[in-house]
């Protein structure tokens, strides 16, 4: 898209199906590298990635050449397939439906990167479900608690 100039920074958050802690530290960094490659192959730039055993945060510079929903669908589909092909978990791995997405200005990027890169420290104080609801409320996003997280069956 010639003559299209943007500065769009998106922070996405998505969870493992049923919020199970399946992302093990032994392969977490490889998963992050795989996700980074998916995003970069679609023309976007990853600024930070982090998370815990049950969820992932990604901050990236977003190019308006595709929809955010399409990109996140591809990230989740391809990374699930990669996890399953490598037999990192017993049974079938999948991500929960949906995701959270929040935009930030350039001046906020260092703080958001720091937050994403220090997830383990942050989650010593706050559970993922609390964190996610706090994001939604801080940004004034209306939500129905029944649909935020699929309950553990």
C-alpha positions as CSV (number, residue, x, y, z in Angstrom):
1,X,0.0,0.0,0.0
2,X,2.1,2.9,-1.2
3,X,1.8,6.2,0.6
4,X,0.2,4.6,3.6
5,X,2.0,5.6,6.8
6,X,0.9,4.3,10.2
7,X,2.1,4.0,13.8
8,X,-0.2,1.4,15.4
9,X,0.9,-0.4,18.5
10,X,-1.2,-3.3,19.6
11,X,-1.0,-5.4,22.8
12,X,-2.8,-8.7,22.5
13,X,-3.6,-11.3,25.2
14,X,-4.9,-14.8,24.7
15,X,-5.2,-17.9,26.9
16,X,-4.8,-21.6,26.7
17,X,-8.0,-23.5,26.4
18,X,-9.6,-23.9,29.9
19,X,-6.9,-21.7,31.3
20,X,-4.7,-24.7,31.9
21,X,-1.0,-24.1,32.6
22,X,0.3,-26.1,29.6
23,X,3.0,-23.8,28.3
24,X,6.1,-25.3,30.0
25,X,9.2,-23.2,30.6
26,X,11.3,-25.9,28.8
27,X,9.8,-24.9,25.4
28,X,8.2,-21.5,26.1
29,X,11.0,-19.5,24.4
30,X,10.7,-21.7,21.3
31,X,7.0,-21.0,21.2
32,X,7.6,-17.3,21.5
33,X,10.1,-17.4,18.6
34,X,7.6,-19.4,16.5
35,X,4.8,-16.8,17.2
36,X,7.2,-13.9,16.5
37,X,8.0,-15.5,13.1
38,X,4.3,-15.8,12.2
39,X,3.7,-12.1,13.1
40,X,6.8,-11.0,11.2
41,X,6.0,-13.1,8.2
42,X,2.8,-11.1,8.0
43,X,4.6,-7.8,7.9
44,X,4.3,-6.7,11.5
45,X,7.0,-6.1,14.1
46,X,7.1,-7.7,17.5
47,X,8.3,-5.4,20.3
48,X,7.7,-7.7,23.3
49,X,6.3,-11.2,24.0
50,X,5.8,-12.9,27.3
51,X,3.4,-14.7,29.5
52,X,2.8,-17.6,31.8
53,X,1.9,-21.2,31.5
54,X,-1.7,-20.3,30.8
55,X,-1.5,-17.2,28.6
56,X,0.5,-15.0,26.2
57,X,1.0,-11.3,25.8
58,X,2.3,-9.8,22.6
59,X,3.1,-6.1,21.8
60,X,3.7,-5.4,18.1
61,X,3.7,-2.7,15.5
62,X,0.7,-3.5,13.4
63,X,0.5,-2.8,9.7
64,X,-3.1,-2.2,8.3
65,X,-2.5,-4.7,5.5
66,X,-4.7,-7.3,7.2
67,X,-7.3,-7.4,9.9
68,X,-6.2,-8.0,13.5
69,X,-8.7,-10.8,13.8
70,X,-7.2,-12.6,10.8
71,X,-3.6,-12.2,12.2
72,X,-4.6,-13.5,15.6
73,X,-6.5,-16.4,14.1
74,X,-3.3,-17.3,12.1
75,X,-1.1,-16.9,15.2
76,X,-3.3,-19.2,17.3
77,X,-4.0,-21.8,14.6
78,X,-0.4,-22.1,13.5
79,X,1.1,-22.1,17.0
80,X,-1.4,-24.7,18.2
81,X,-0.4,-26.9,15.2
82,X,3.3,-26.4,16.0
83,X,2.8,-27.4,19.7
84,X,0.8,-30.5,18.7
85,X,3.3,-31.5,16.0
86,X,6.1,-31.3,18.6
87,X,4.1,-33.3,21.2
88,X,4.8,-30.7,23.9
89,X,1.6,-31.6,25.8
90,X,-0.4,-34.8,26.4
91,X,-3.5,-34.7,24.3
92,X,-4.5,-31.9,22.0
93,X,-3.4,-28.3,22.7
94,X,-5.6,-25.4,21.8
95,X,-6.0,-21.8,22.6
96,X,-9.2,-20.4,24.0
97,X,-11.5,-18.6,21.5
98,X,-11.1,-14.9,21.2
99,X,-8.4,-12.5,22.5
100,X,-8.0,-9.1,24.1
101,X,-6.4,-6.3,22.1
102,X,-5.4,-2.9,23.4
103,X,-3.7,0.0,21.6
104,X,-0.9,2.2,23.0
105,X,0.9,5.4,22.0
106,X,4.6,5.4,21.2
107,X,5.4,7.0,24.6
108,X,3.7,4.1,26.4
109,X,5.8,1.4,24.6
110,X,8.7,1.1,27.1
111,X,6.3,0.6,30.1
112,X,4.2,-2.0,28.2
113,X,7.3,-3.9,27.1
114,X,8.5,-4.0,30.7
115,X,5.2,-5.2,31.9
116,X,5.1,-8.0,29.3
117,X,8.7,-9.1,29.9
118,X,8.1,-9.3,33.7
119,X,5.0,-11.5,33.7
120,X,6.3,-14.0,36.2
121,X,6.9,-11.2,38.7
122,X,3.6,-9.6,38.0
123,X,1.6,-12.8,38.4
124,X,3.0,-13.4,41.9
125,X,0.6,-10.6,42.9
126,X,-2.3,-11.0,40.5
127,X,-4.0,-13.9,38.8
128,X,-4.6,-13.9,35.0
129,X,-8.3,-13.7,35.3
130,X,-8.1,-10.6,37.5
131,X,-5.5,-9.0,35.2
132,X,-7.6,-9.5,32.1
133,X,-10.8,-8.1,33.7
134,X,-8.7,-5.1,34.9
135,X,-7.6,-4.5,31.3
136,X,-11.2,-4.6,30.1
137,X,-12.4,-2.3,32.8
138,X,-9.5,0.2,32.5
139,X,-10.2,0.5,28.8
140,X,-14.0,0.8,29.3
141,X,-14.7,-2.4,27.3
142,X,-18.1,-3.8,28.0
143,X,-18.0,-7.6,28.5
144,X,-20.1,-10.5,29.7
145,X,-18.2,-12.6,32.3
146,X,-19.8,-15.8,30.9
147,X,-17.8,-15.3,27.7
148,X,-14.5,-14.1,28.8
149,X,-13.1,-17.5,29.7
150,X,-14.5,-20.9,28.9
151,X,-15.0,-22.6,32.3
152,X,-12.8,-25.6,33.2
153,X,-14.8,-28.7,32.4
